[in-house]
Amino acid sequence: MAVLVKQSDGTRATLLSRHMVGRSRLADLRMSEPTVSGEHAVISWTGREWRLHDLGSRNGTSLDGRRLTAGERVLLARGSLITFGQDDNAWVMTDDDEPALLALPADGGEPLVARNELLALPSDDDPVAEVYRNALGEWVLEHAGETTRIADHHVVRVGERELVLRVPDVIATTWDSSVPSPHLSGLTLRFSVSLDEEYVALTARSAHRDLDLGARAHHAVLLALARSRLEDQKTTPPASSSPGRLGTSPESAHGWVYLDDLARELGLDEQHLNVAIFRSRRQLSEAGIMGAASIVERRRPTRELRLGVSRIEIITV
């Protein structure tokens, strides 16, 4: 994410992919200084870099001490000093990463910022809802067992909080298979399970390397989903492997389990099951796996879910 910090008082502004600055009620960074125009300037992400565009403001916009001409567009970078209207209204760009998905509290306050295209609401410790990119590159909200595609300004209520989701206008990164950063779709998941199943370790294997994800309690959920998908693969092989053969089914039909049945099998309530799913997603995303949120897929309106990987190995240790 990119951040502007006001020099005089430390006020922070996390930038959207298109961030308007001004006194207008429509401004994303709303200012009260009388020398700032209603629609003063726009800061926008081009897909590679941040740019500043003065909108013909009356008192001007300056970058690093140089006043821009009306309508001028200039490149921004970390450390850039921007002044809007007057010298004491100066802001420093302290971070120039690409824009991230934000959840803005409707009653004000600090925004919640997604990490690795995954956001838990209201927090990582209490993931009542999740927002992430699905396998198609669409932003989706997962809440109360339902998965819904969302657009910019989508409003979600979590408990007593109302949050406005600001979706970045950024195309999902294209996976380059020649780069060693693994994508979920290219992984094989290997589960190492003790006889009593108290120990479940997971390794994510790609063409370039193996990622040791250790032994975690939340791996038990993935293991149960993996077994269901393997069972369907054995009993009803994919139609593509046996065209015209009776008893075959498309791979898209494999591995689906009703949420209530899975929770009952694991001895968990729905809340704890959702926490385990979020922790699985977070662990994979922090390990640098692209598309990590699709490790568990959901199907509406049946409240079914399944493992998002078809290549699975389970060994006893």
HUHU-V280075 format. One record per residue. N is the residue number from 0. RES is the residue in one letter. SS is DSSP state (A for helix, B for strand, O for the rest). BURIAL is + if it has 16 or more other C-alpha atoms within 10 Angstrom, else -. D_FIRST is the distance of its C-alpha to the first C-alpha in Angstrom with 2 decimals. Layout:
N:RES:SS:BURIAL:D_FIRST / N:RES:SS:BURIAL:D_FIRST
This chain:
0:M:O:+:0.00 / 1:A:B:+:3.79 / 2:V:B:+:6.64 / 3:L:B:+:10.33 / 4:V:B:+:13.12 / 5:K:B:+:16.67 / 6:Q:O:-:19.15 / 7:S:O:-:22.04 / 8:D:O:-:20.90 / 9:G:O:-:17.40 / 10:T:O:-:16.05 / 11:R:B:+:12.26 / 12:A:B:+:10.45 / 13:T:B:+:7.00 / 14:L:O:+:7.04 / 15:L:O:+:8.43 / 16:S:O:+:9.46 / 17:R:B:+:12.52 / 18:H:B:+:12.58 / 19:M:B:+:16.16 / 20:V:B:+:17.35 / 21:G:B:+:20.91 / 22:R:O:+:23.58 / 23:S:O:+:24.01 / 24:R:O:-:23.51 / 25:L:O:-:21.45 / 26:A:O:+:18.86 / 27:D:O:+:15.31 / 28:L:B:+:15.41 / 29:R:B:+:19.10 / 30:M:O:+:21.20 / 31:S:O:-:24.83 / 32:E:O:-:26.00 / 33:P:O:-:29.01 / 34:T:O:+:28.13 / 35:V:O:+:25.02 / 36:S:O:+:25.92 / 37:G:O:+:25.35 / 38:E:O:+:23.01 / 39:H:O:+:22.20 / 40:A:B:+:19.31 / 41:V:B:+:16.49 / 42:I:B:+:13.14 / 43:S:B:+:12.27 / 44:W:B:+:10.61 / 45:T:O:-:13.70 / 46:G:O:-:12.71 / 47:R:O:-:12.77 / 48:E:O:-:11.72 / 49:W:B:+:10.99 / 50:R:B:+:14.32 / 51:L:B:+:16.01 / 52:H:B:+:19.09 / 53:D:B:+:21.73 / 54:L:O:+:23.55 / 55:G:O:+:26.91 / 56:S:O:+:26.42 / 57:R:O:-:29.66 / 58:N:O:+:28.57 / 59:G:O:+:26.05 / 60:T:B:+:22.64 / 61:S:B:+:22.52 / 62:L:B:+:20.26 / 63:D:O:-:21.31 / 64:G:O:-:24.64 / 65:R:B:-:25.50 / 66:R:B:+:26.01 / 67:L:O:+:24.87 / 68:T:O:-:27.53 / 69:A:O:+:27.36 / 70:G:O:-:25.28 / 71:E:O:-:23.95 / 72:R:B:+:20.65 / 73:V:B:-:19.09 / 74:L:B:-:16.38 / 75:L:B:+:13.65 / 76:A:O:+:12.38 / 77:R:O:-:11.43 / 78:G:O:-:14.42 / 79:S:O:+:15.27 / 80:L:B:+:17.39 / 81:I:B:+:17.69 / 82:T:B:+:20.63 / 83:F:B:+:21.44 / 84:G:O:+:25.21 / 85:Q:O:-:26.35 / 86:D:O:-:25.79 / 87:D:O:-:25.06 / 88:N:O:+:22.15 / 89:A:B:+:19.86 / 90:W:B:+:16.08 / 91:V:B:+:14.27 / 92:M:B:+:10.90 / 93:T:B:+:10.12 / 94:D:B:+:6.90 / 95:D:B:+:6.62 / 96:D:O:+:4.72 / 97:E:O:+:5.21 / 98:P:O:+:4.55 / 99:A:O:+:5.26 / 100:L:O:+:8.65 / 101:L:B:+:9.52 / 102:A:B:+:13.04 / 103:L:B:+:14.41 / 104:P:B:+:17.73 / 105:A:O:-:20.44 / 106:D:O:-:22.13 / 107:G:O:-:19.25 / 108:G:O:-:17.40 / 109:E:O:-:13.97 / 110:P:O:+:11.69 / 111:L:B:+:11.47 / 112:V:B:+:8.21 / 113:A:O:+:8.99 / 114:R:B:+:9.17 / 115:N:O:+:10.51 / 116:E:O:+:10.99 / 117:L:B:+:13.15 / 118:L:B:+:13.34 / 119:A:B:+:16.56 / 120:L:B:+:18.12 / 121:P:B:+:19.11 / 122:S:B:-:18.02 / 123:D:O:-:18.22 / 124:D:O:-:21.71 / 125:D:B:-:22.84 / 126:P:B:+:21.37 / 127:V:B:+:23.52 / 128:A:B:+:21.28 / 129:E:B:+:18.63 / 130:V:B:+:16.30 / 131:Y:B:+:15.61 / 132:R:B:+:16.39 / 133:N:O:+:20.10 / 134:A:O:+:22.10 / 135:L:O:-:22.40 / 136:G:O:-:18.70 / 137:E:O:-:19.04 / 138:W:B:+:16.95 / 139:V:B:+:19.46 / 140:L:B:+:20.17 / 141:E:B:+:22.54 / 142:H:B:+:24.53 / 143:A:O:-:28.16 / 144:G:O:+:28.92 / 145:E:B:+:27.92 / 146:T:B:+:25.23 / 147:T:B:-:24.30 / 148:R:B:-:22.31 / 149:I:O:+:20.02 / 150:A:O:+:18.81 / 151:D:O:-:16.60 / 152:H:O:-:17.98 / 153:H:B:-:19.64 / 154:V:B:+:21.04 / 155:V:B:+:21.69 / 156:R:B:-:23.91 / 157:V:B:-:23.58 / 158:G:O:-:26.56 / 159:E:O:-:26.90 / 160:R:B:-:23.31 / 161:E:B:-:22.31 / 162:L:B:+:18.68 / 163:V:B:+:17.32 / 164:L:B:+:14.94 / 165:R:B:+:12.60 / 166:V:O:+:12.33 / 167:P:O:+:10.19 / 168:D:O:+:12.88 / 169:V:O:-:12.15 / 170:I:O:-:15.10 / 171:A:O:-:14.99 / 172:T:O:-:15.40 / 173:T:O:-:19.16 / 174:W:O:-:20.64 / 175:D:O:-:22.57 / 176:S:O:-:25.46 / 177:S:O:-:26.37 / 178:V:O:-:23.27 / 179:P:O:-:23.79 / 180:S:O:-:20.54 / 181:P:O:+:22.36 / 182:H:B:+:21.96 / 183:L:A:+:23.43 / 184:S:A:+:25.97 / 185:G:A:+:27.45 / 186:L:O:+:28.00 / 187:T:B:+:31.21 / 188:L:B:+:31.00 / 189:R:B:+:33.76 / 190:F:B:+:34.72 / 191:S:B:+:37.05 / 192:V:B:+:38.95 / 193:S:O:-:41.70 / 194:L:O:-:44.98 / 195:D:O:-:44.32 / 196:E:O:-:40.71 / 197:E:O:-:39.53 / 198:Y:O:+:37.52 / 199:V:B:+:35.03 / 200:A:B:+:32.99 / 201:L:B:+:30.74 / 202:T:B:+:30.14 / 203:A:B:+:27.93 / 204:R:B:+:29.78 / 205:S:O:+:28.52 / 206:A:O:-:30.40 / 207:H:O:-:28.82 / 208:R:O:-:28.71 / 209:D:B:-:29.19 / 210:L:B:+:26.57 / 211:D:B:-:28.37 / 212:L:B:-:26.71 / 213:G:B:-:29.53 / 214:A:B:+:31.53 / 215:R:O:+:29.72 / 216:A:O:-:31.21 / 217:H:O:+:28.79 / 218:H:A:+:30.16 / 219:A:A:+:33.30 / 220:V:A:+:31.69 / 221:L:A:+:30.64 / 222:L:A:+:34.16 / 223:A:A:+:35.87 / 224:L:A:+:33.92 / 225:A:A:+:34.65 / 226:R:A:+:38.33 / 227:S:A:+:38.43 / 228:R:A:+:36.95 / 229:L:A:+:39.35 / 230:E:A:-:42.26 / 231:D:A:+:41.60 / 232:Q:A:+:41.32 / 233:K:A:-:44.72 / 234:T:A:-:46.55 / 235:T:O:+:45.18 / 236:P:O:+:43.97 / 237:P:B:+:41.68 / 238:A:A:-:43.68 / 239:S:A:-:42.42 / 240:S:A:-:44.28 / 241:S:O:-:47.54 / 242:P:O:-:47.83 / 243:G:O:-:50.58 / 244:R:O:-:51.14 / 245:L:O:-:51.67 / 246:G:O:-:49.42 / 247:T:O:+:46.31 / 248:S:B:+:43.02 / 249:P:O:-:39.73 / 250:E:A:+:37.06 / 251:S:A:-:34.94 / 252:A:A:-:37.60 / 253:H:O:+:37.43 / 254:G:O:+:36.26 / 255:W:O:+:35.64 / 256:V:B:+:36.47 / 257:Y:B:-:36.75 / 258:L:A:+:34.35 / 259:D:A:-:37.31 / 260:D:A:-:39.30 / 261:L:A:+:36.56 / 262:A:A:+:36.06 / 263:R:A:-:39.83 / 264:E:A:-:40.17 / 265:L:A:-:37.68 / 266:G:O:-:38.97 / 267:L:O:-:35.66 / 268:D:O:-:34.91 / 269:E:A:+:32.23 / 270:Q:A:-:29.76 / 271:H:A:+:30.09 / 272:L:A:+:30.00 / 273:N:A:+:26.65 / 274:V:A:+:25.31 / 275:A:A:+:26.63 / 276:I:A:+:25.04 / 277:F:A:+:21.57 / 278:R:A:+:22.16 / 279:S:A:+:23.25 / 280:R:A:+:20.14 / 281:R:A:+:17.90 / 282:Q:A:+:20.18 / 283:L:A:+:20.16 / 284:S:A:+:16.42 / 285:E:A:-:16.12 / 286:A:O:+:19.01 / 287:G:O:-:17.11 / 288:I:O:+:19.06 / 289:M:B:+:17.67 / 290:G:O:+:18.67 / 291:A:A:+:19.25 / 292:A:A:+:19.21 / 293:S:A:+:22.40 / 294:I:A:+:24.35 / 295:V:B:+:25.98 / 296:E:B:+:26.80 / 297:R:B:+:28.24 / 298:R:B:-:30.87 / 299:R:O:-:31.65 / 300:P:O:-:33.92 / 301:T:O:-:35.80 / 302:R:O:+:33.28 / 303:E:B:+:33.65 / 304:L:B:+:31.24 / 305:R:B:+:31.49 / 306:L:B:+:30.02 / 307:G:O:+:27.81 / 308:V:O:+:29.43 / 309:S:O:+:33.03 / 310:R:O:-:33.87 / 311:I:B:+:34.89 / 312:E:B:-:37.15 / 313:I:B:+:38.58 / 314:I:B:-:40.75 / 315:T:B:-:42.73 / 316:V:O:-:42.60
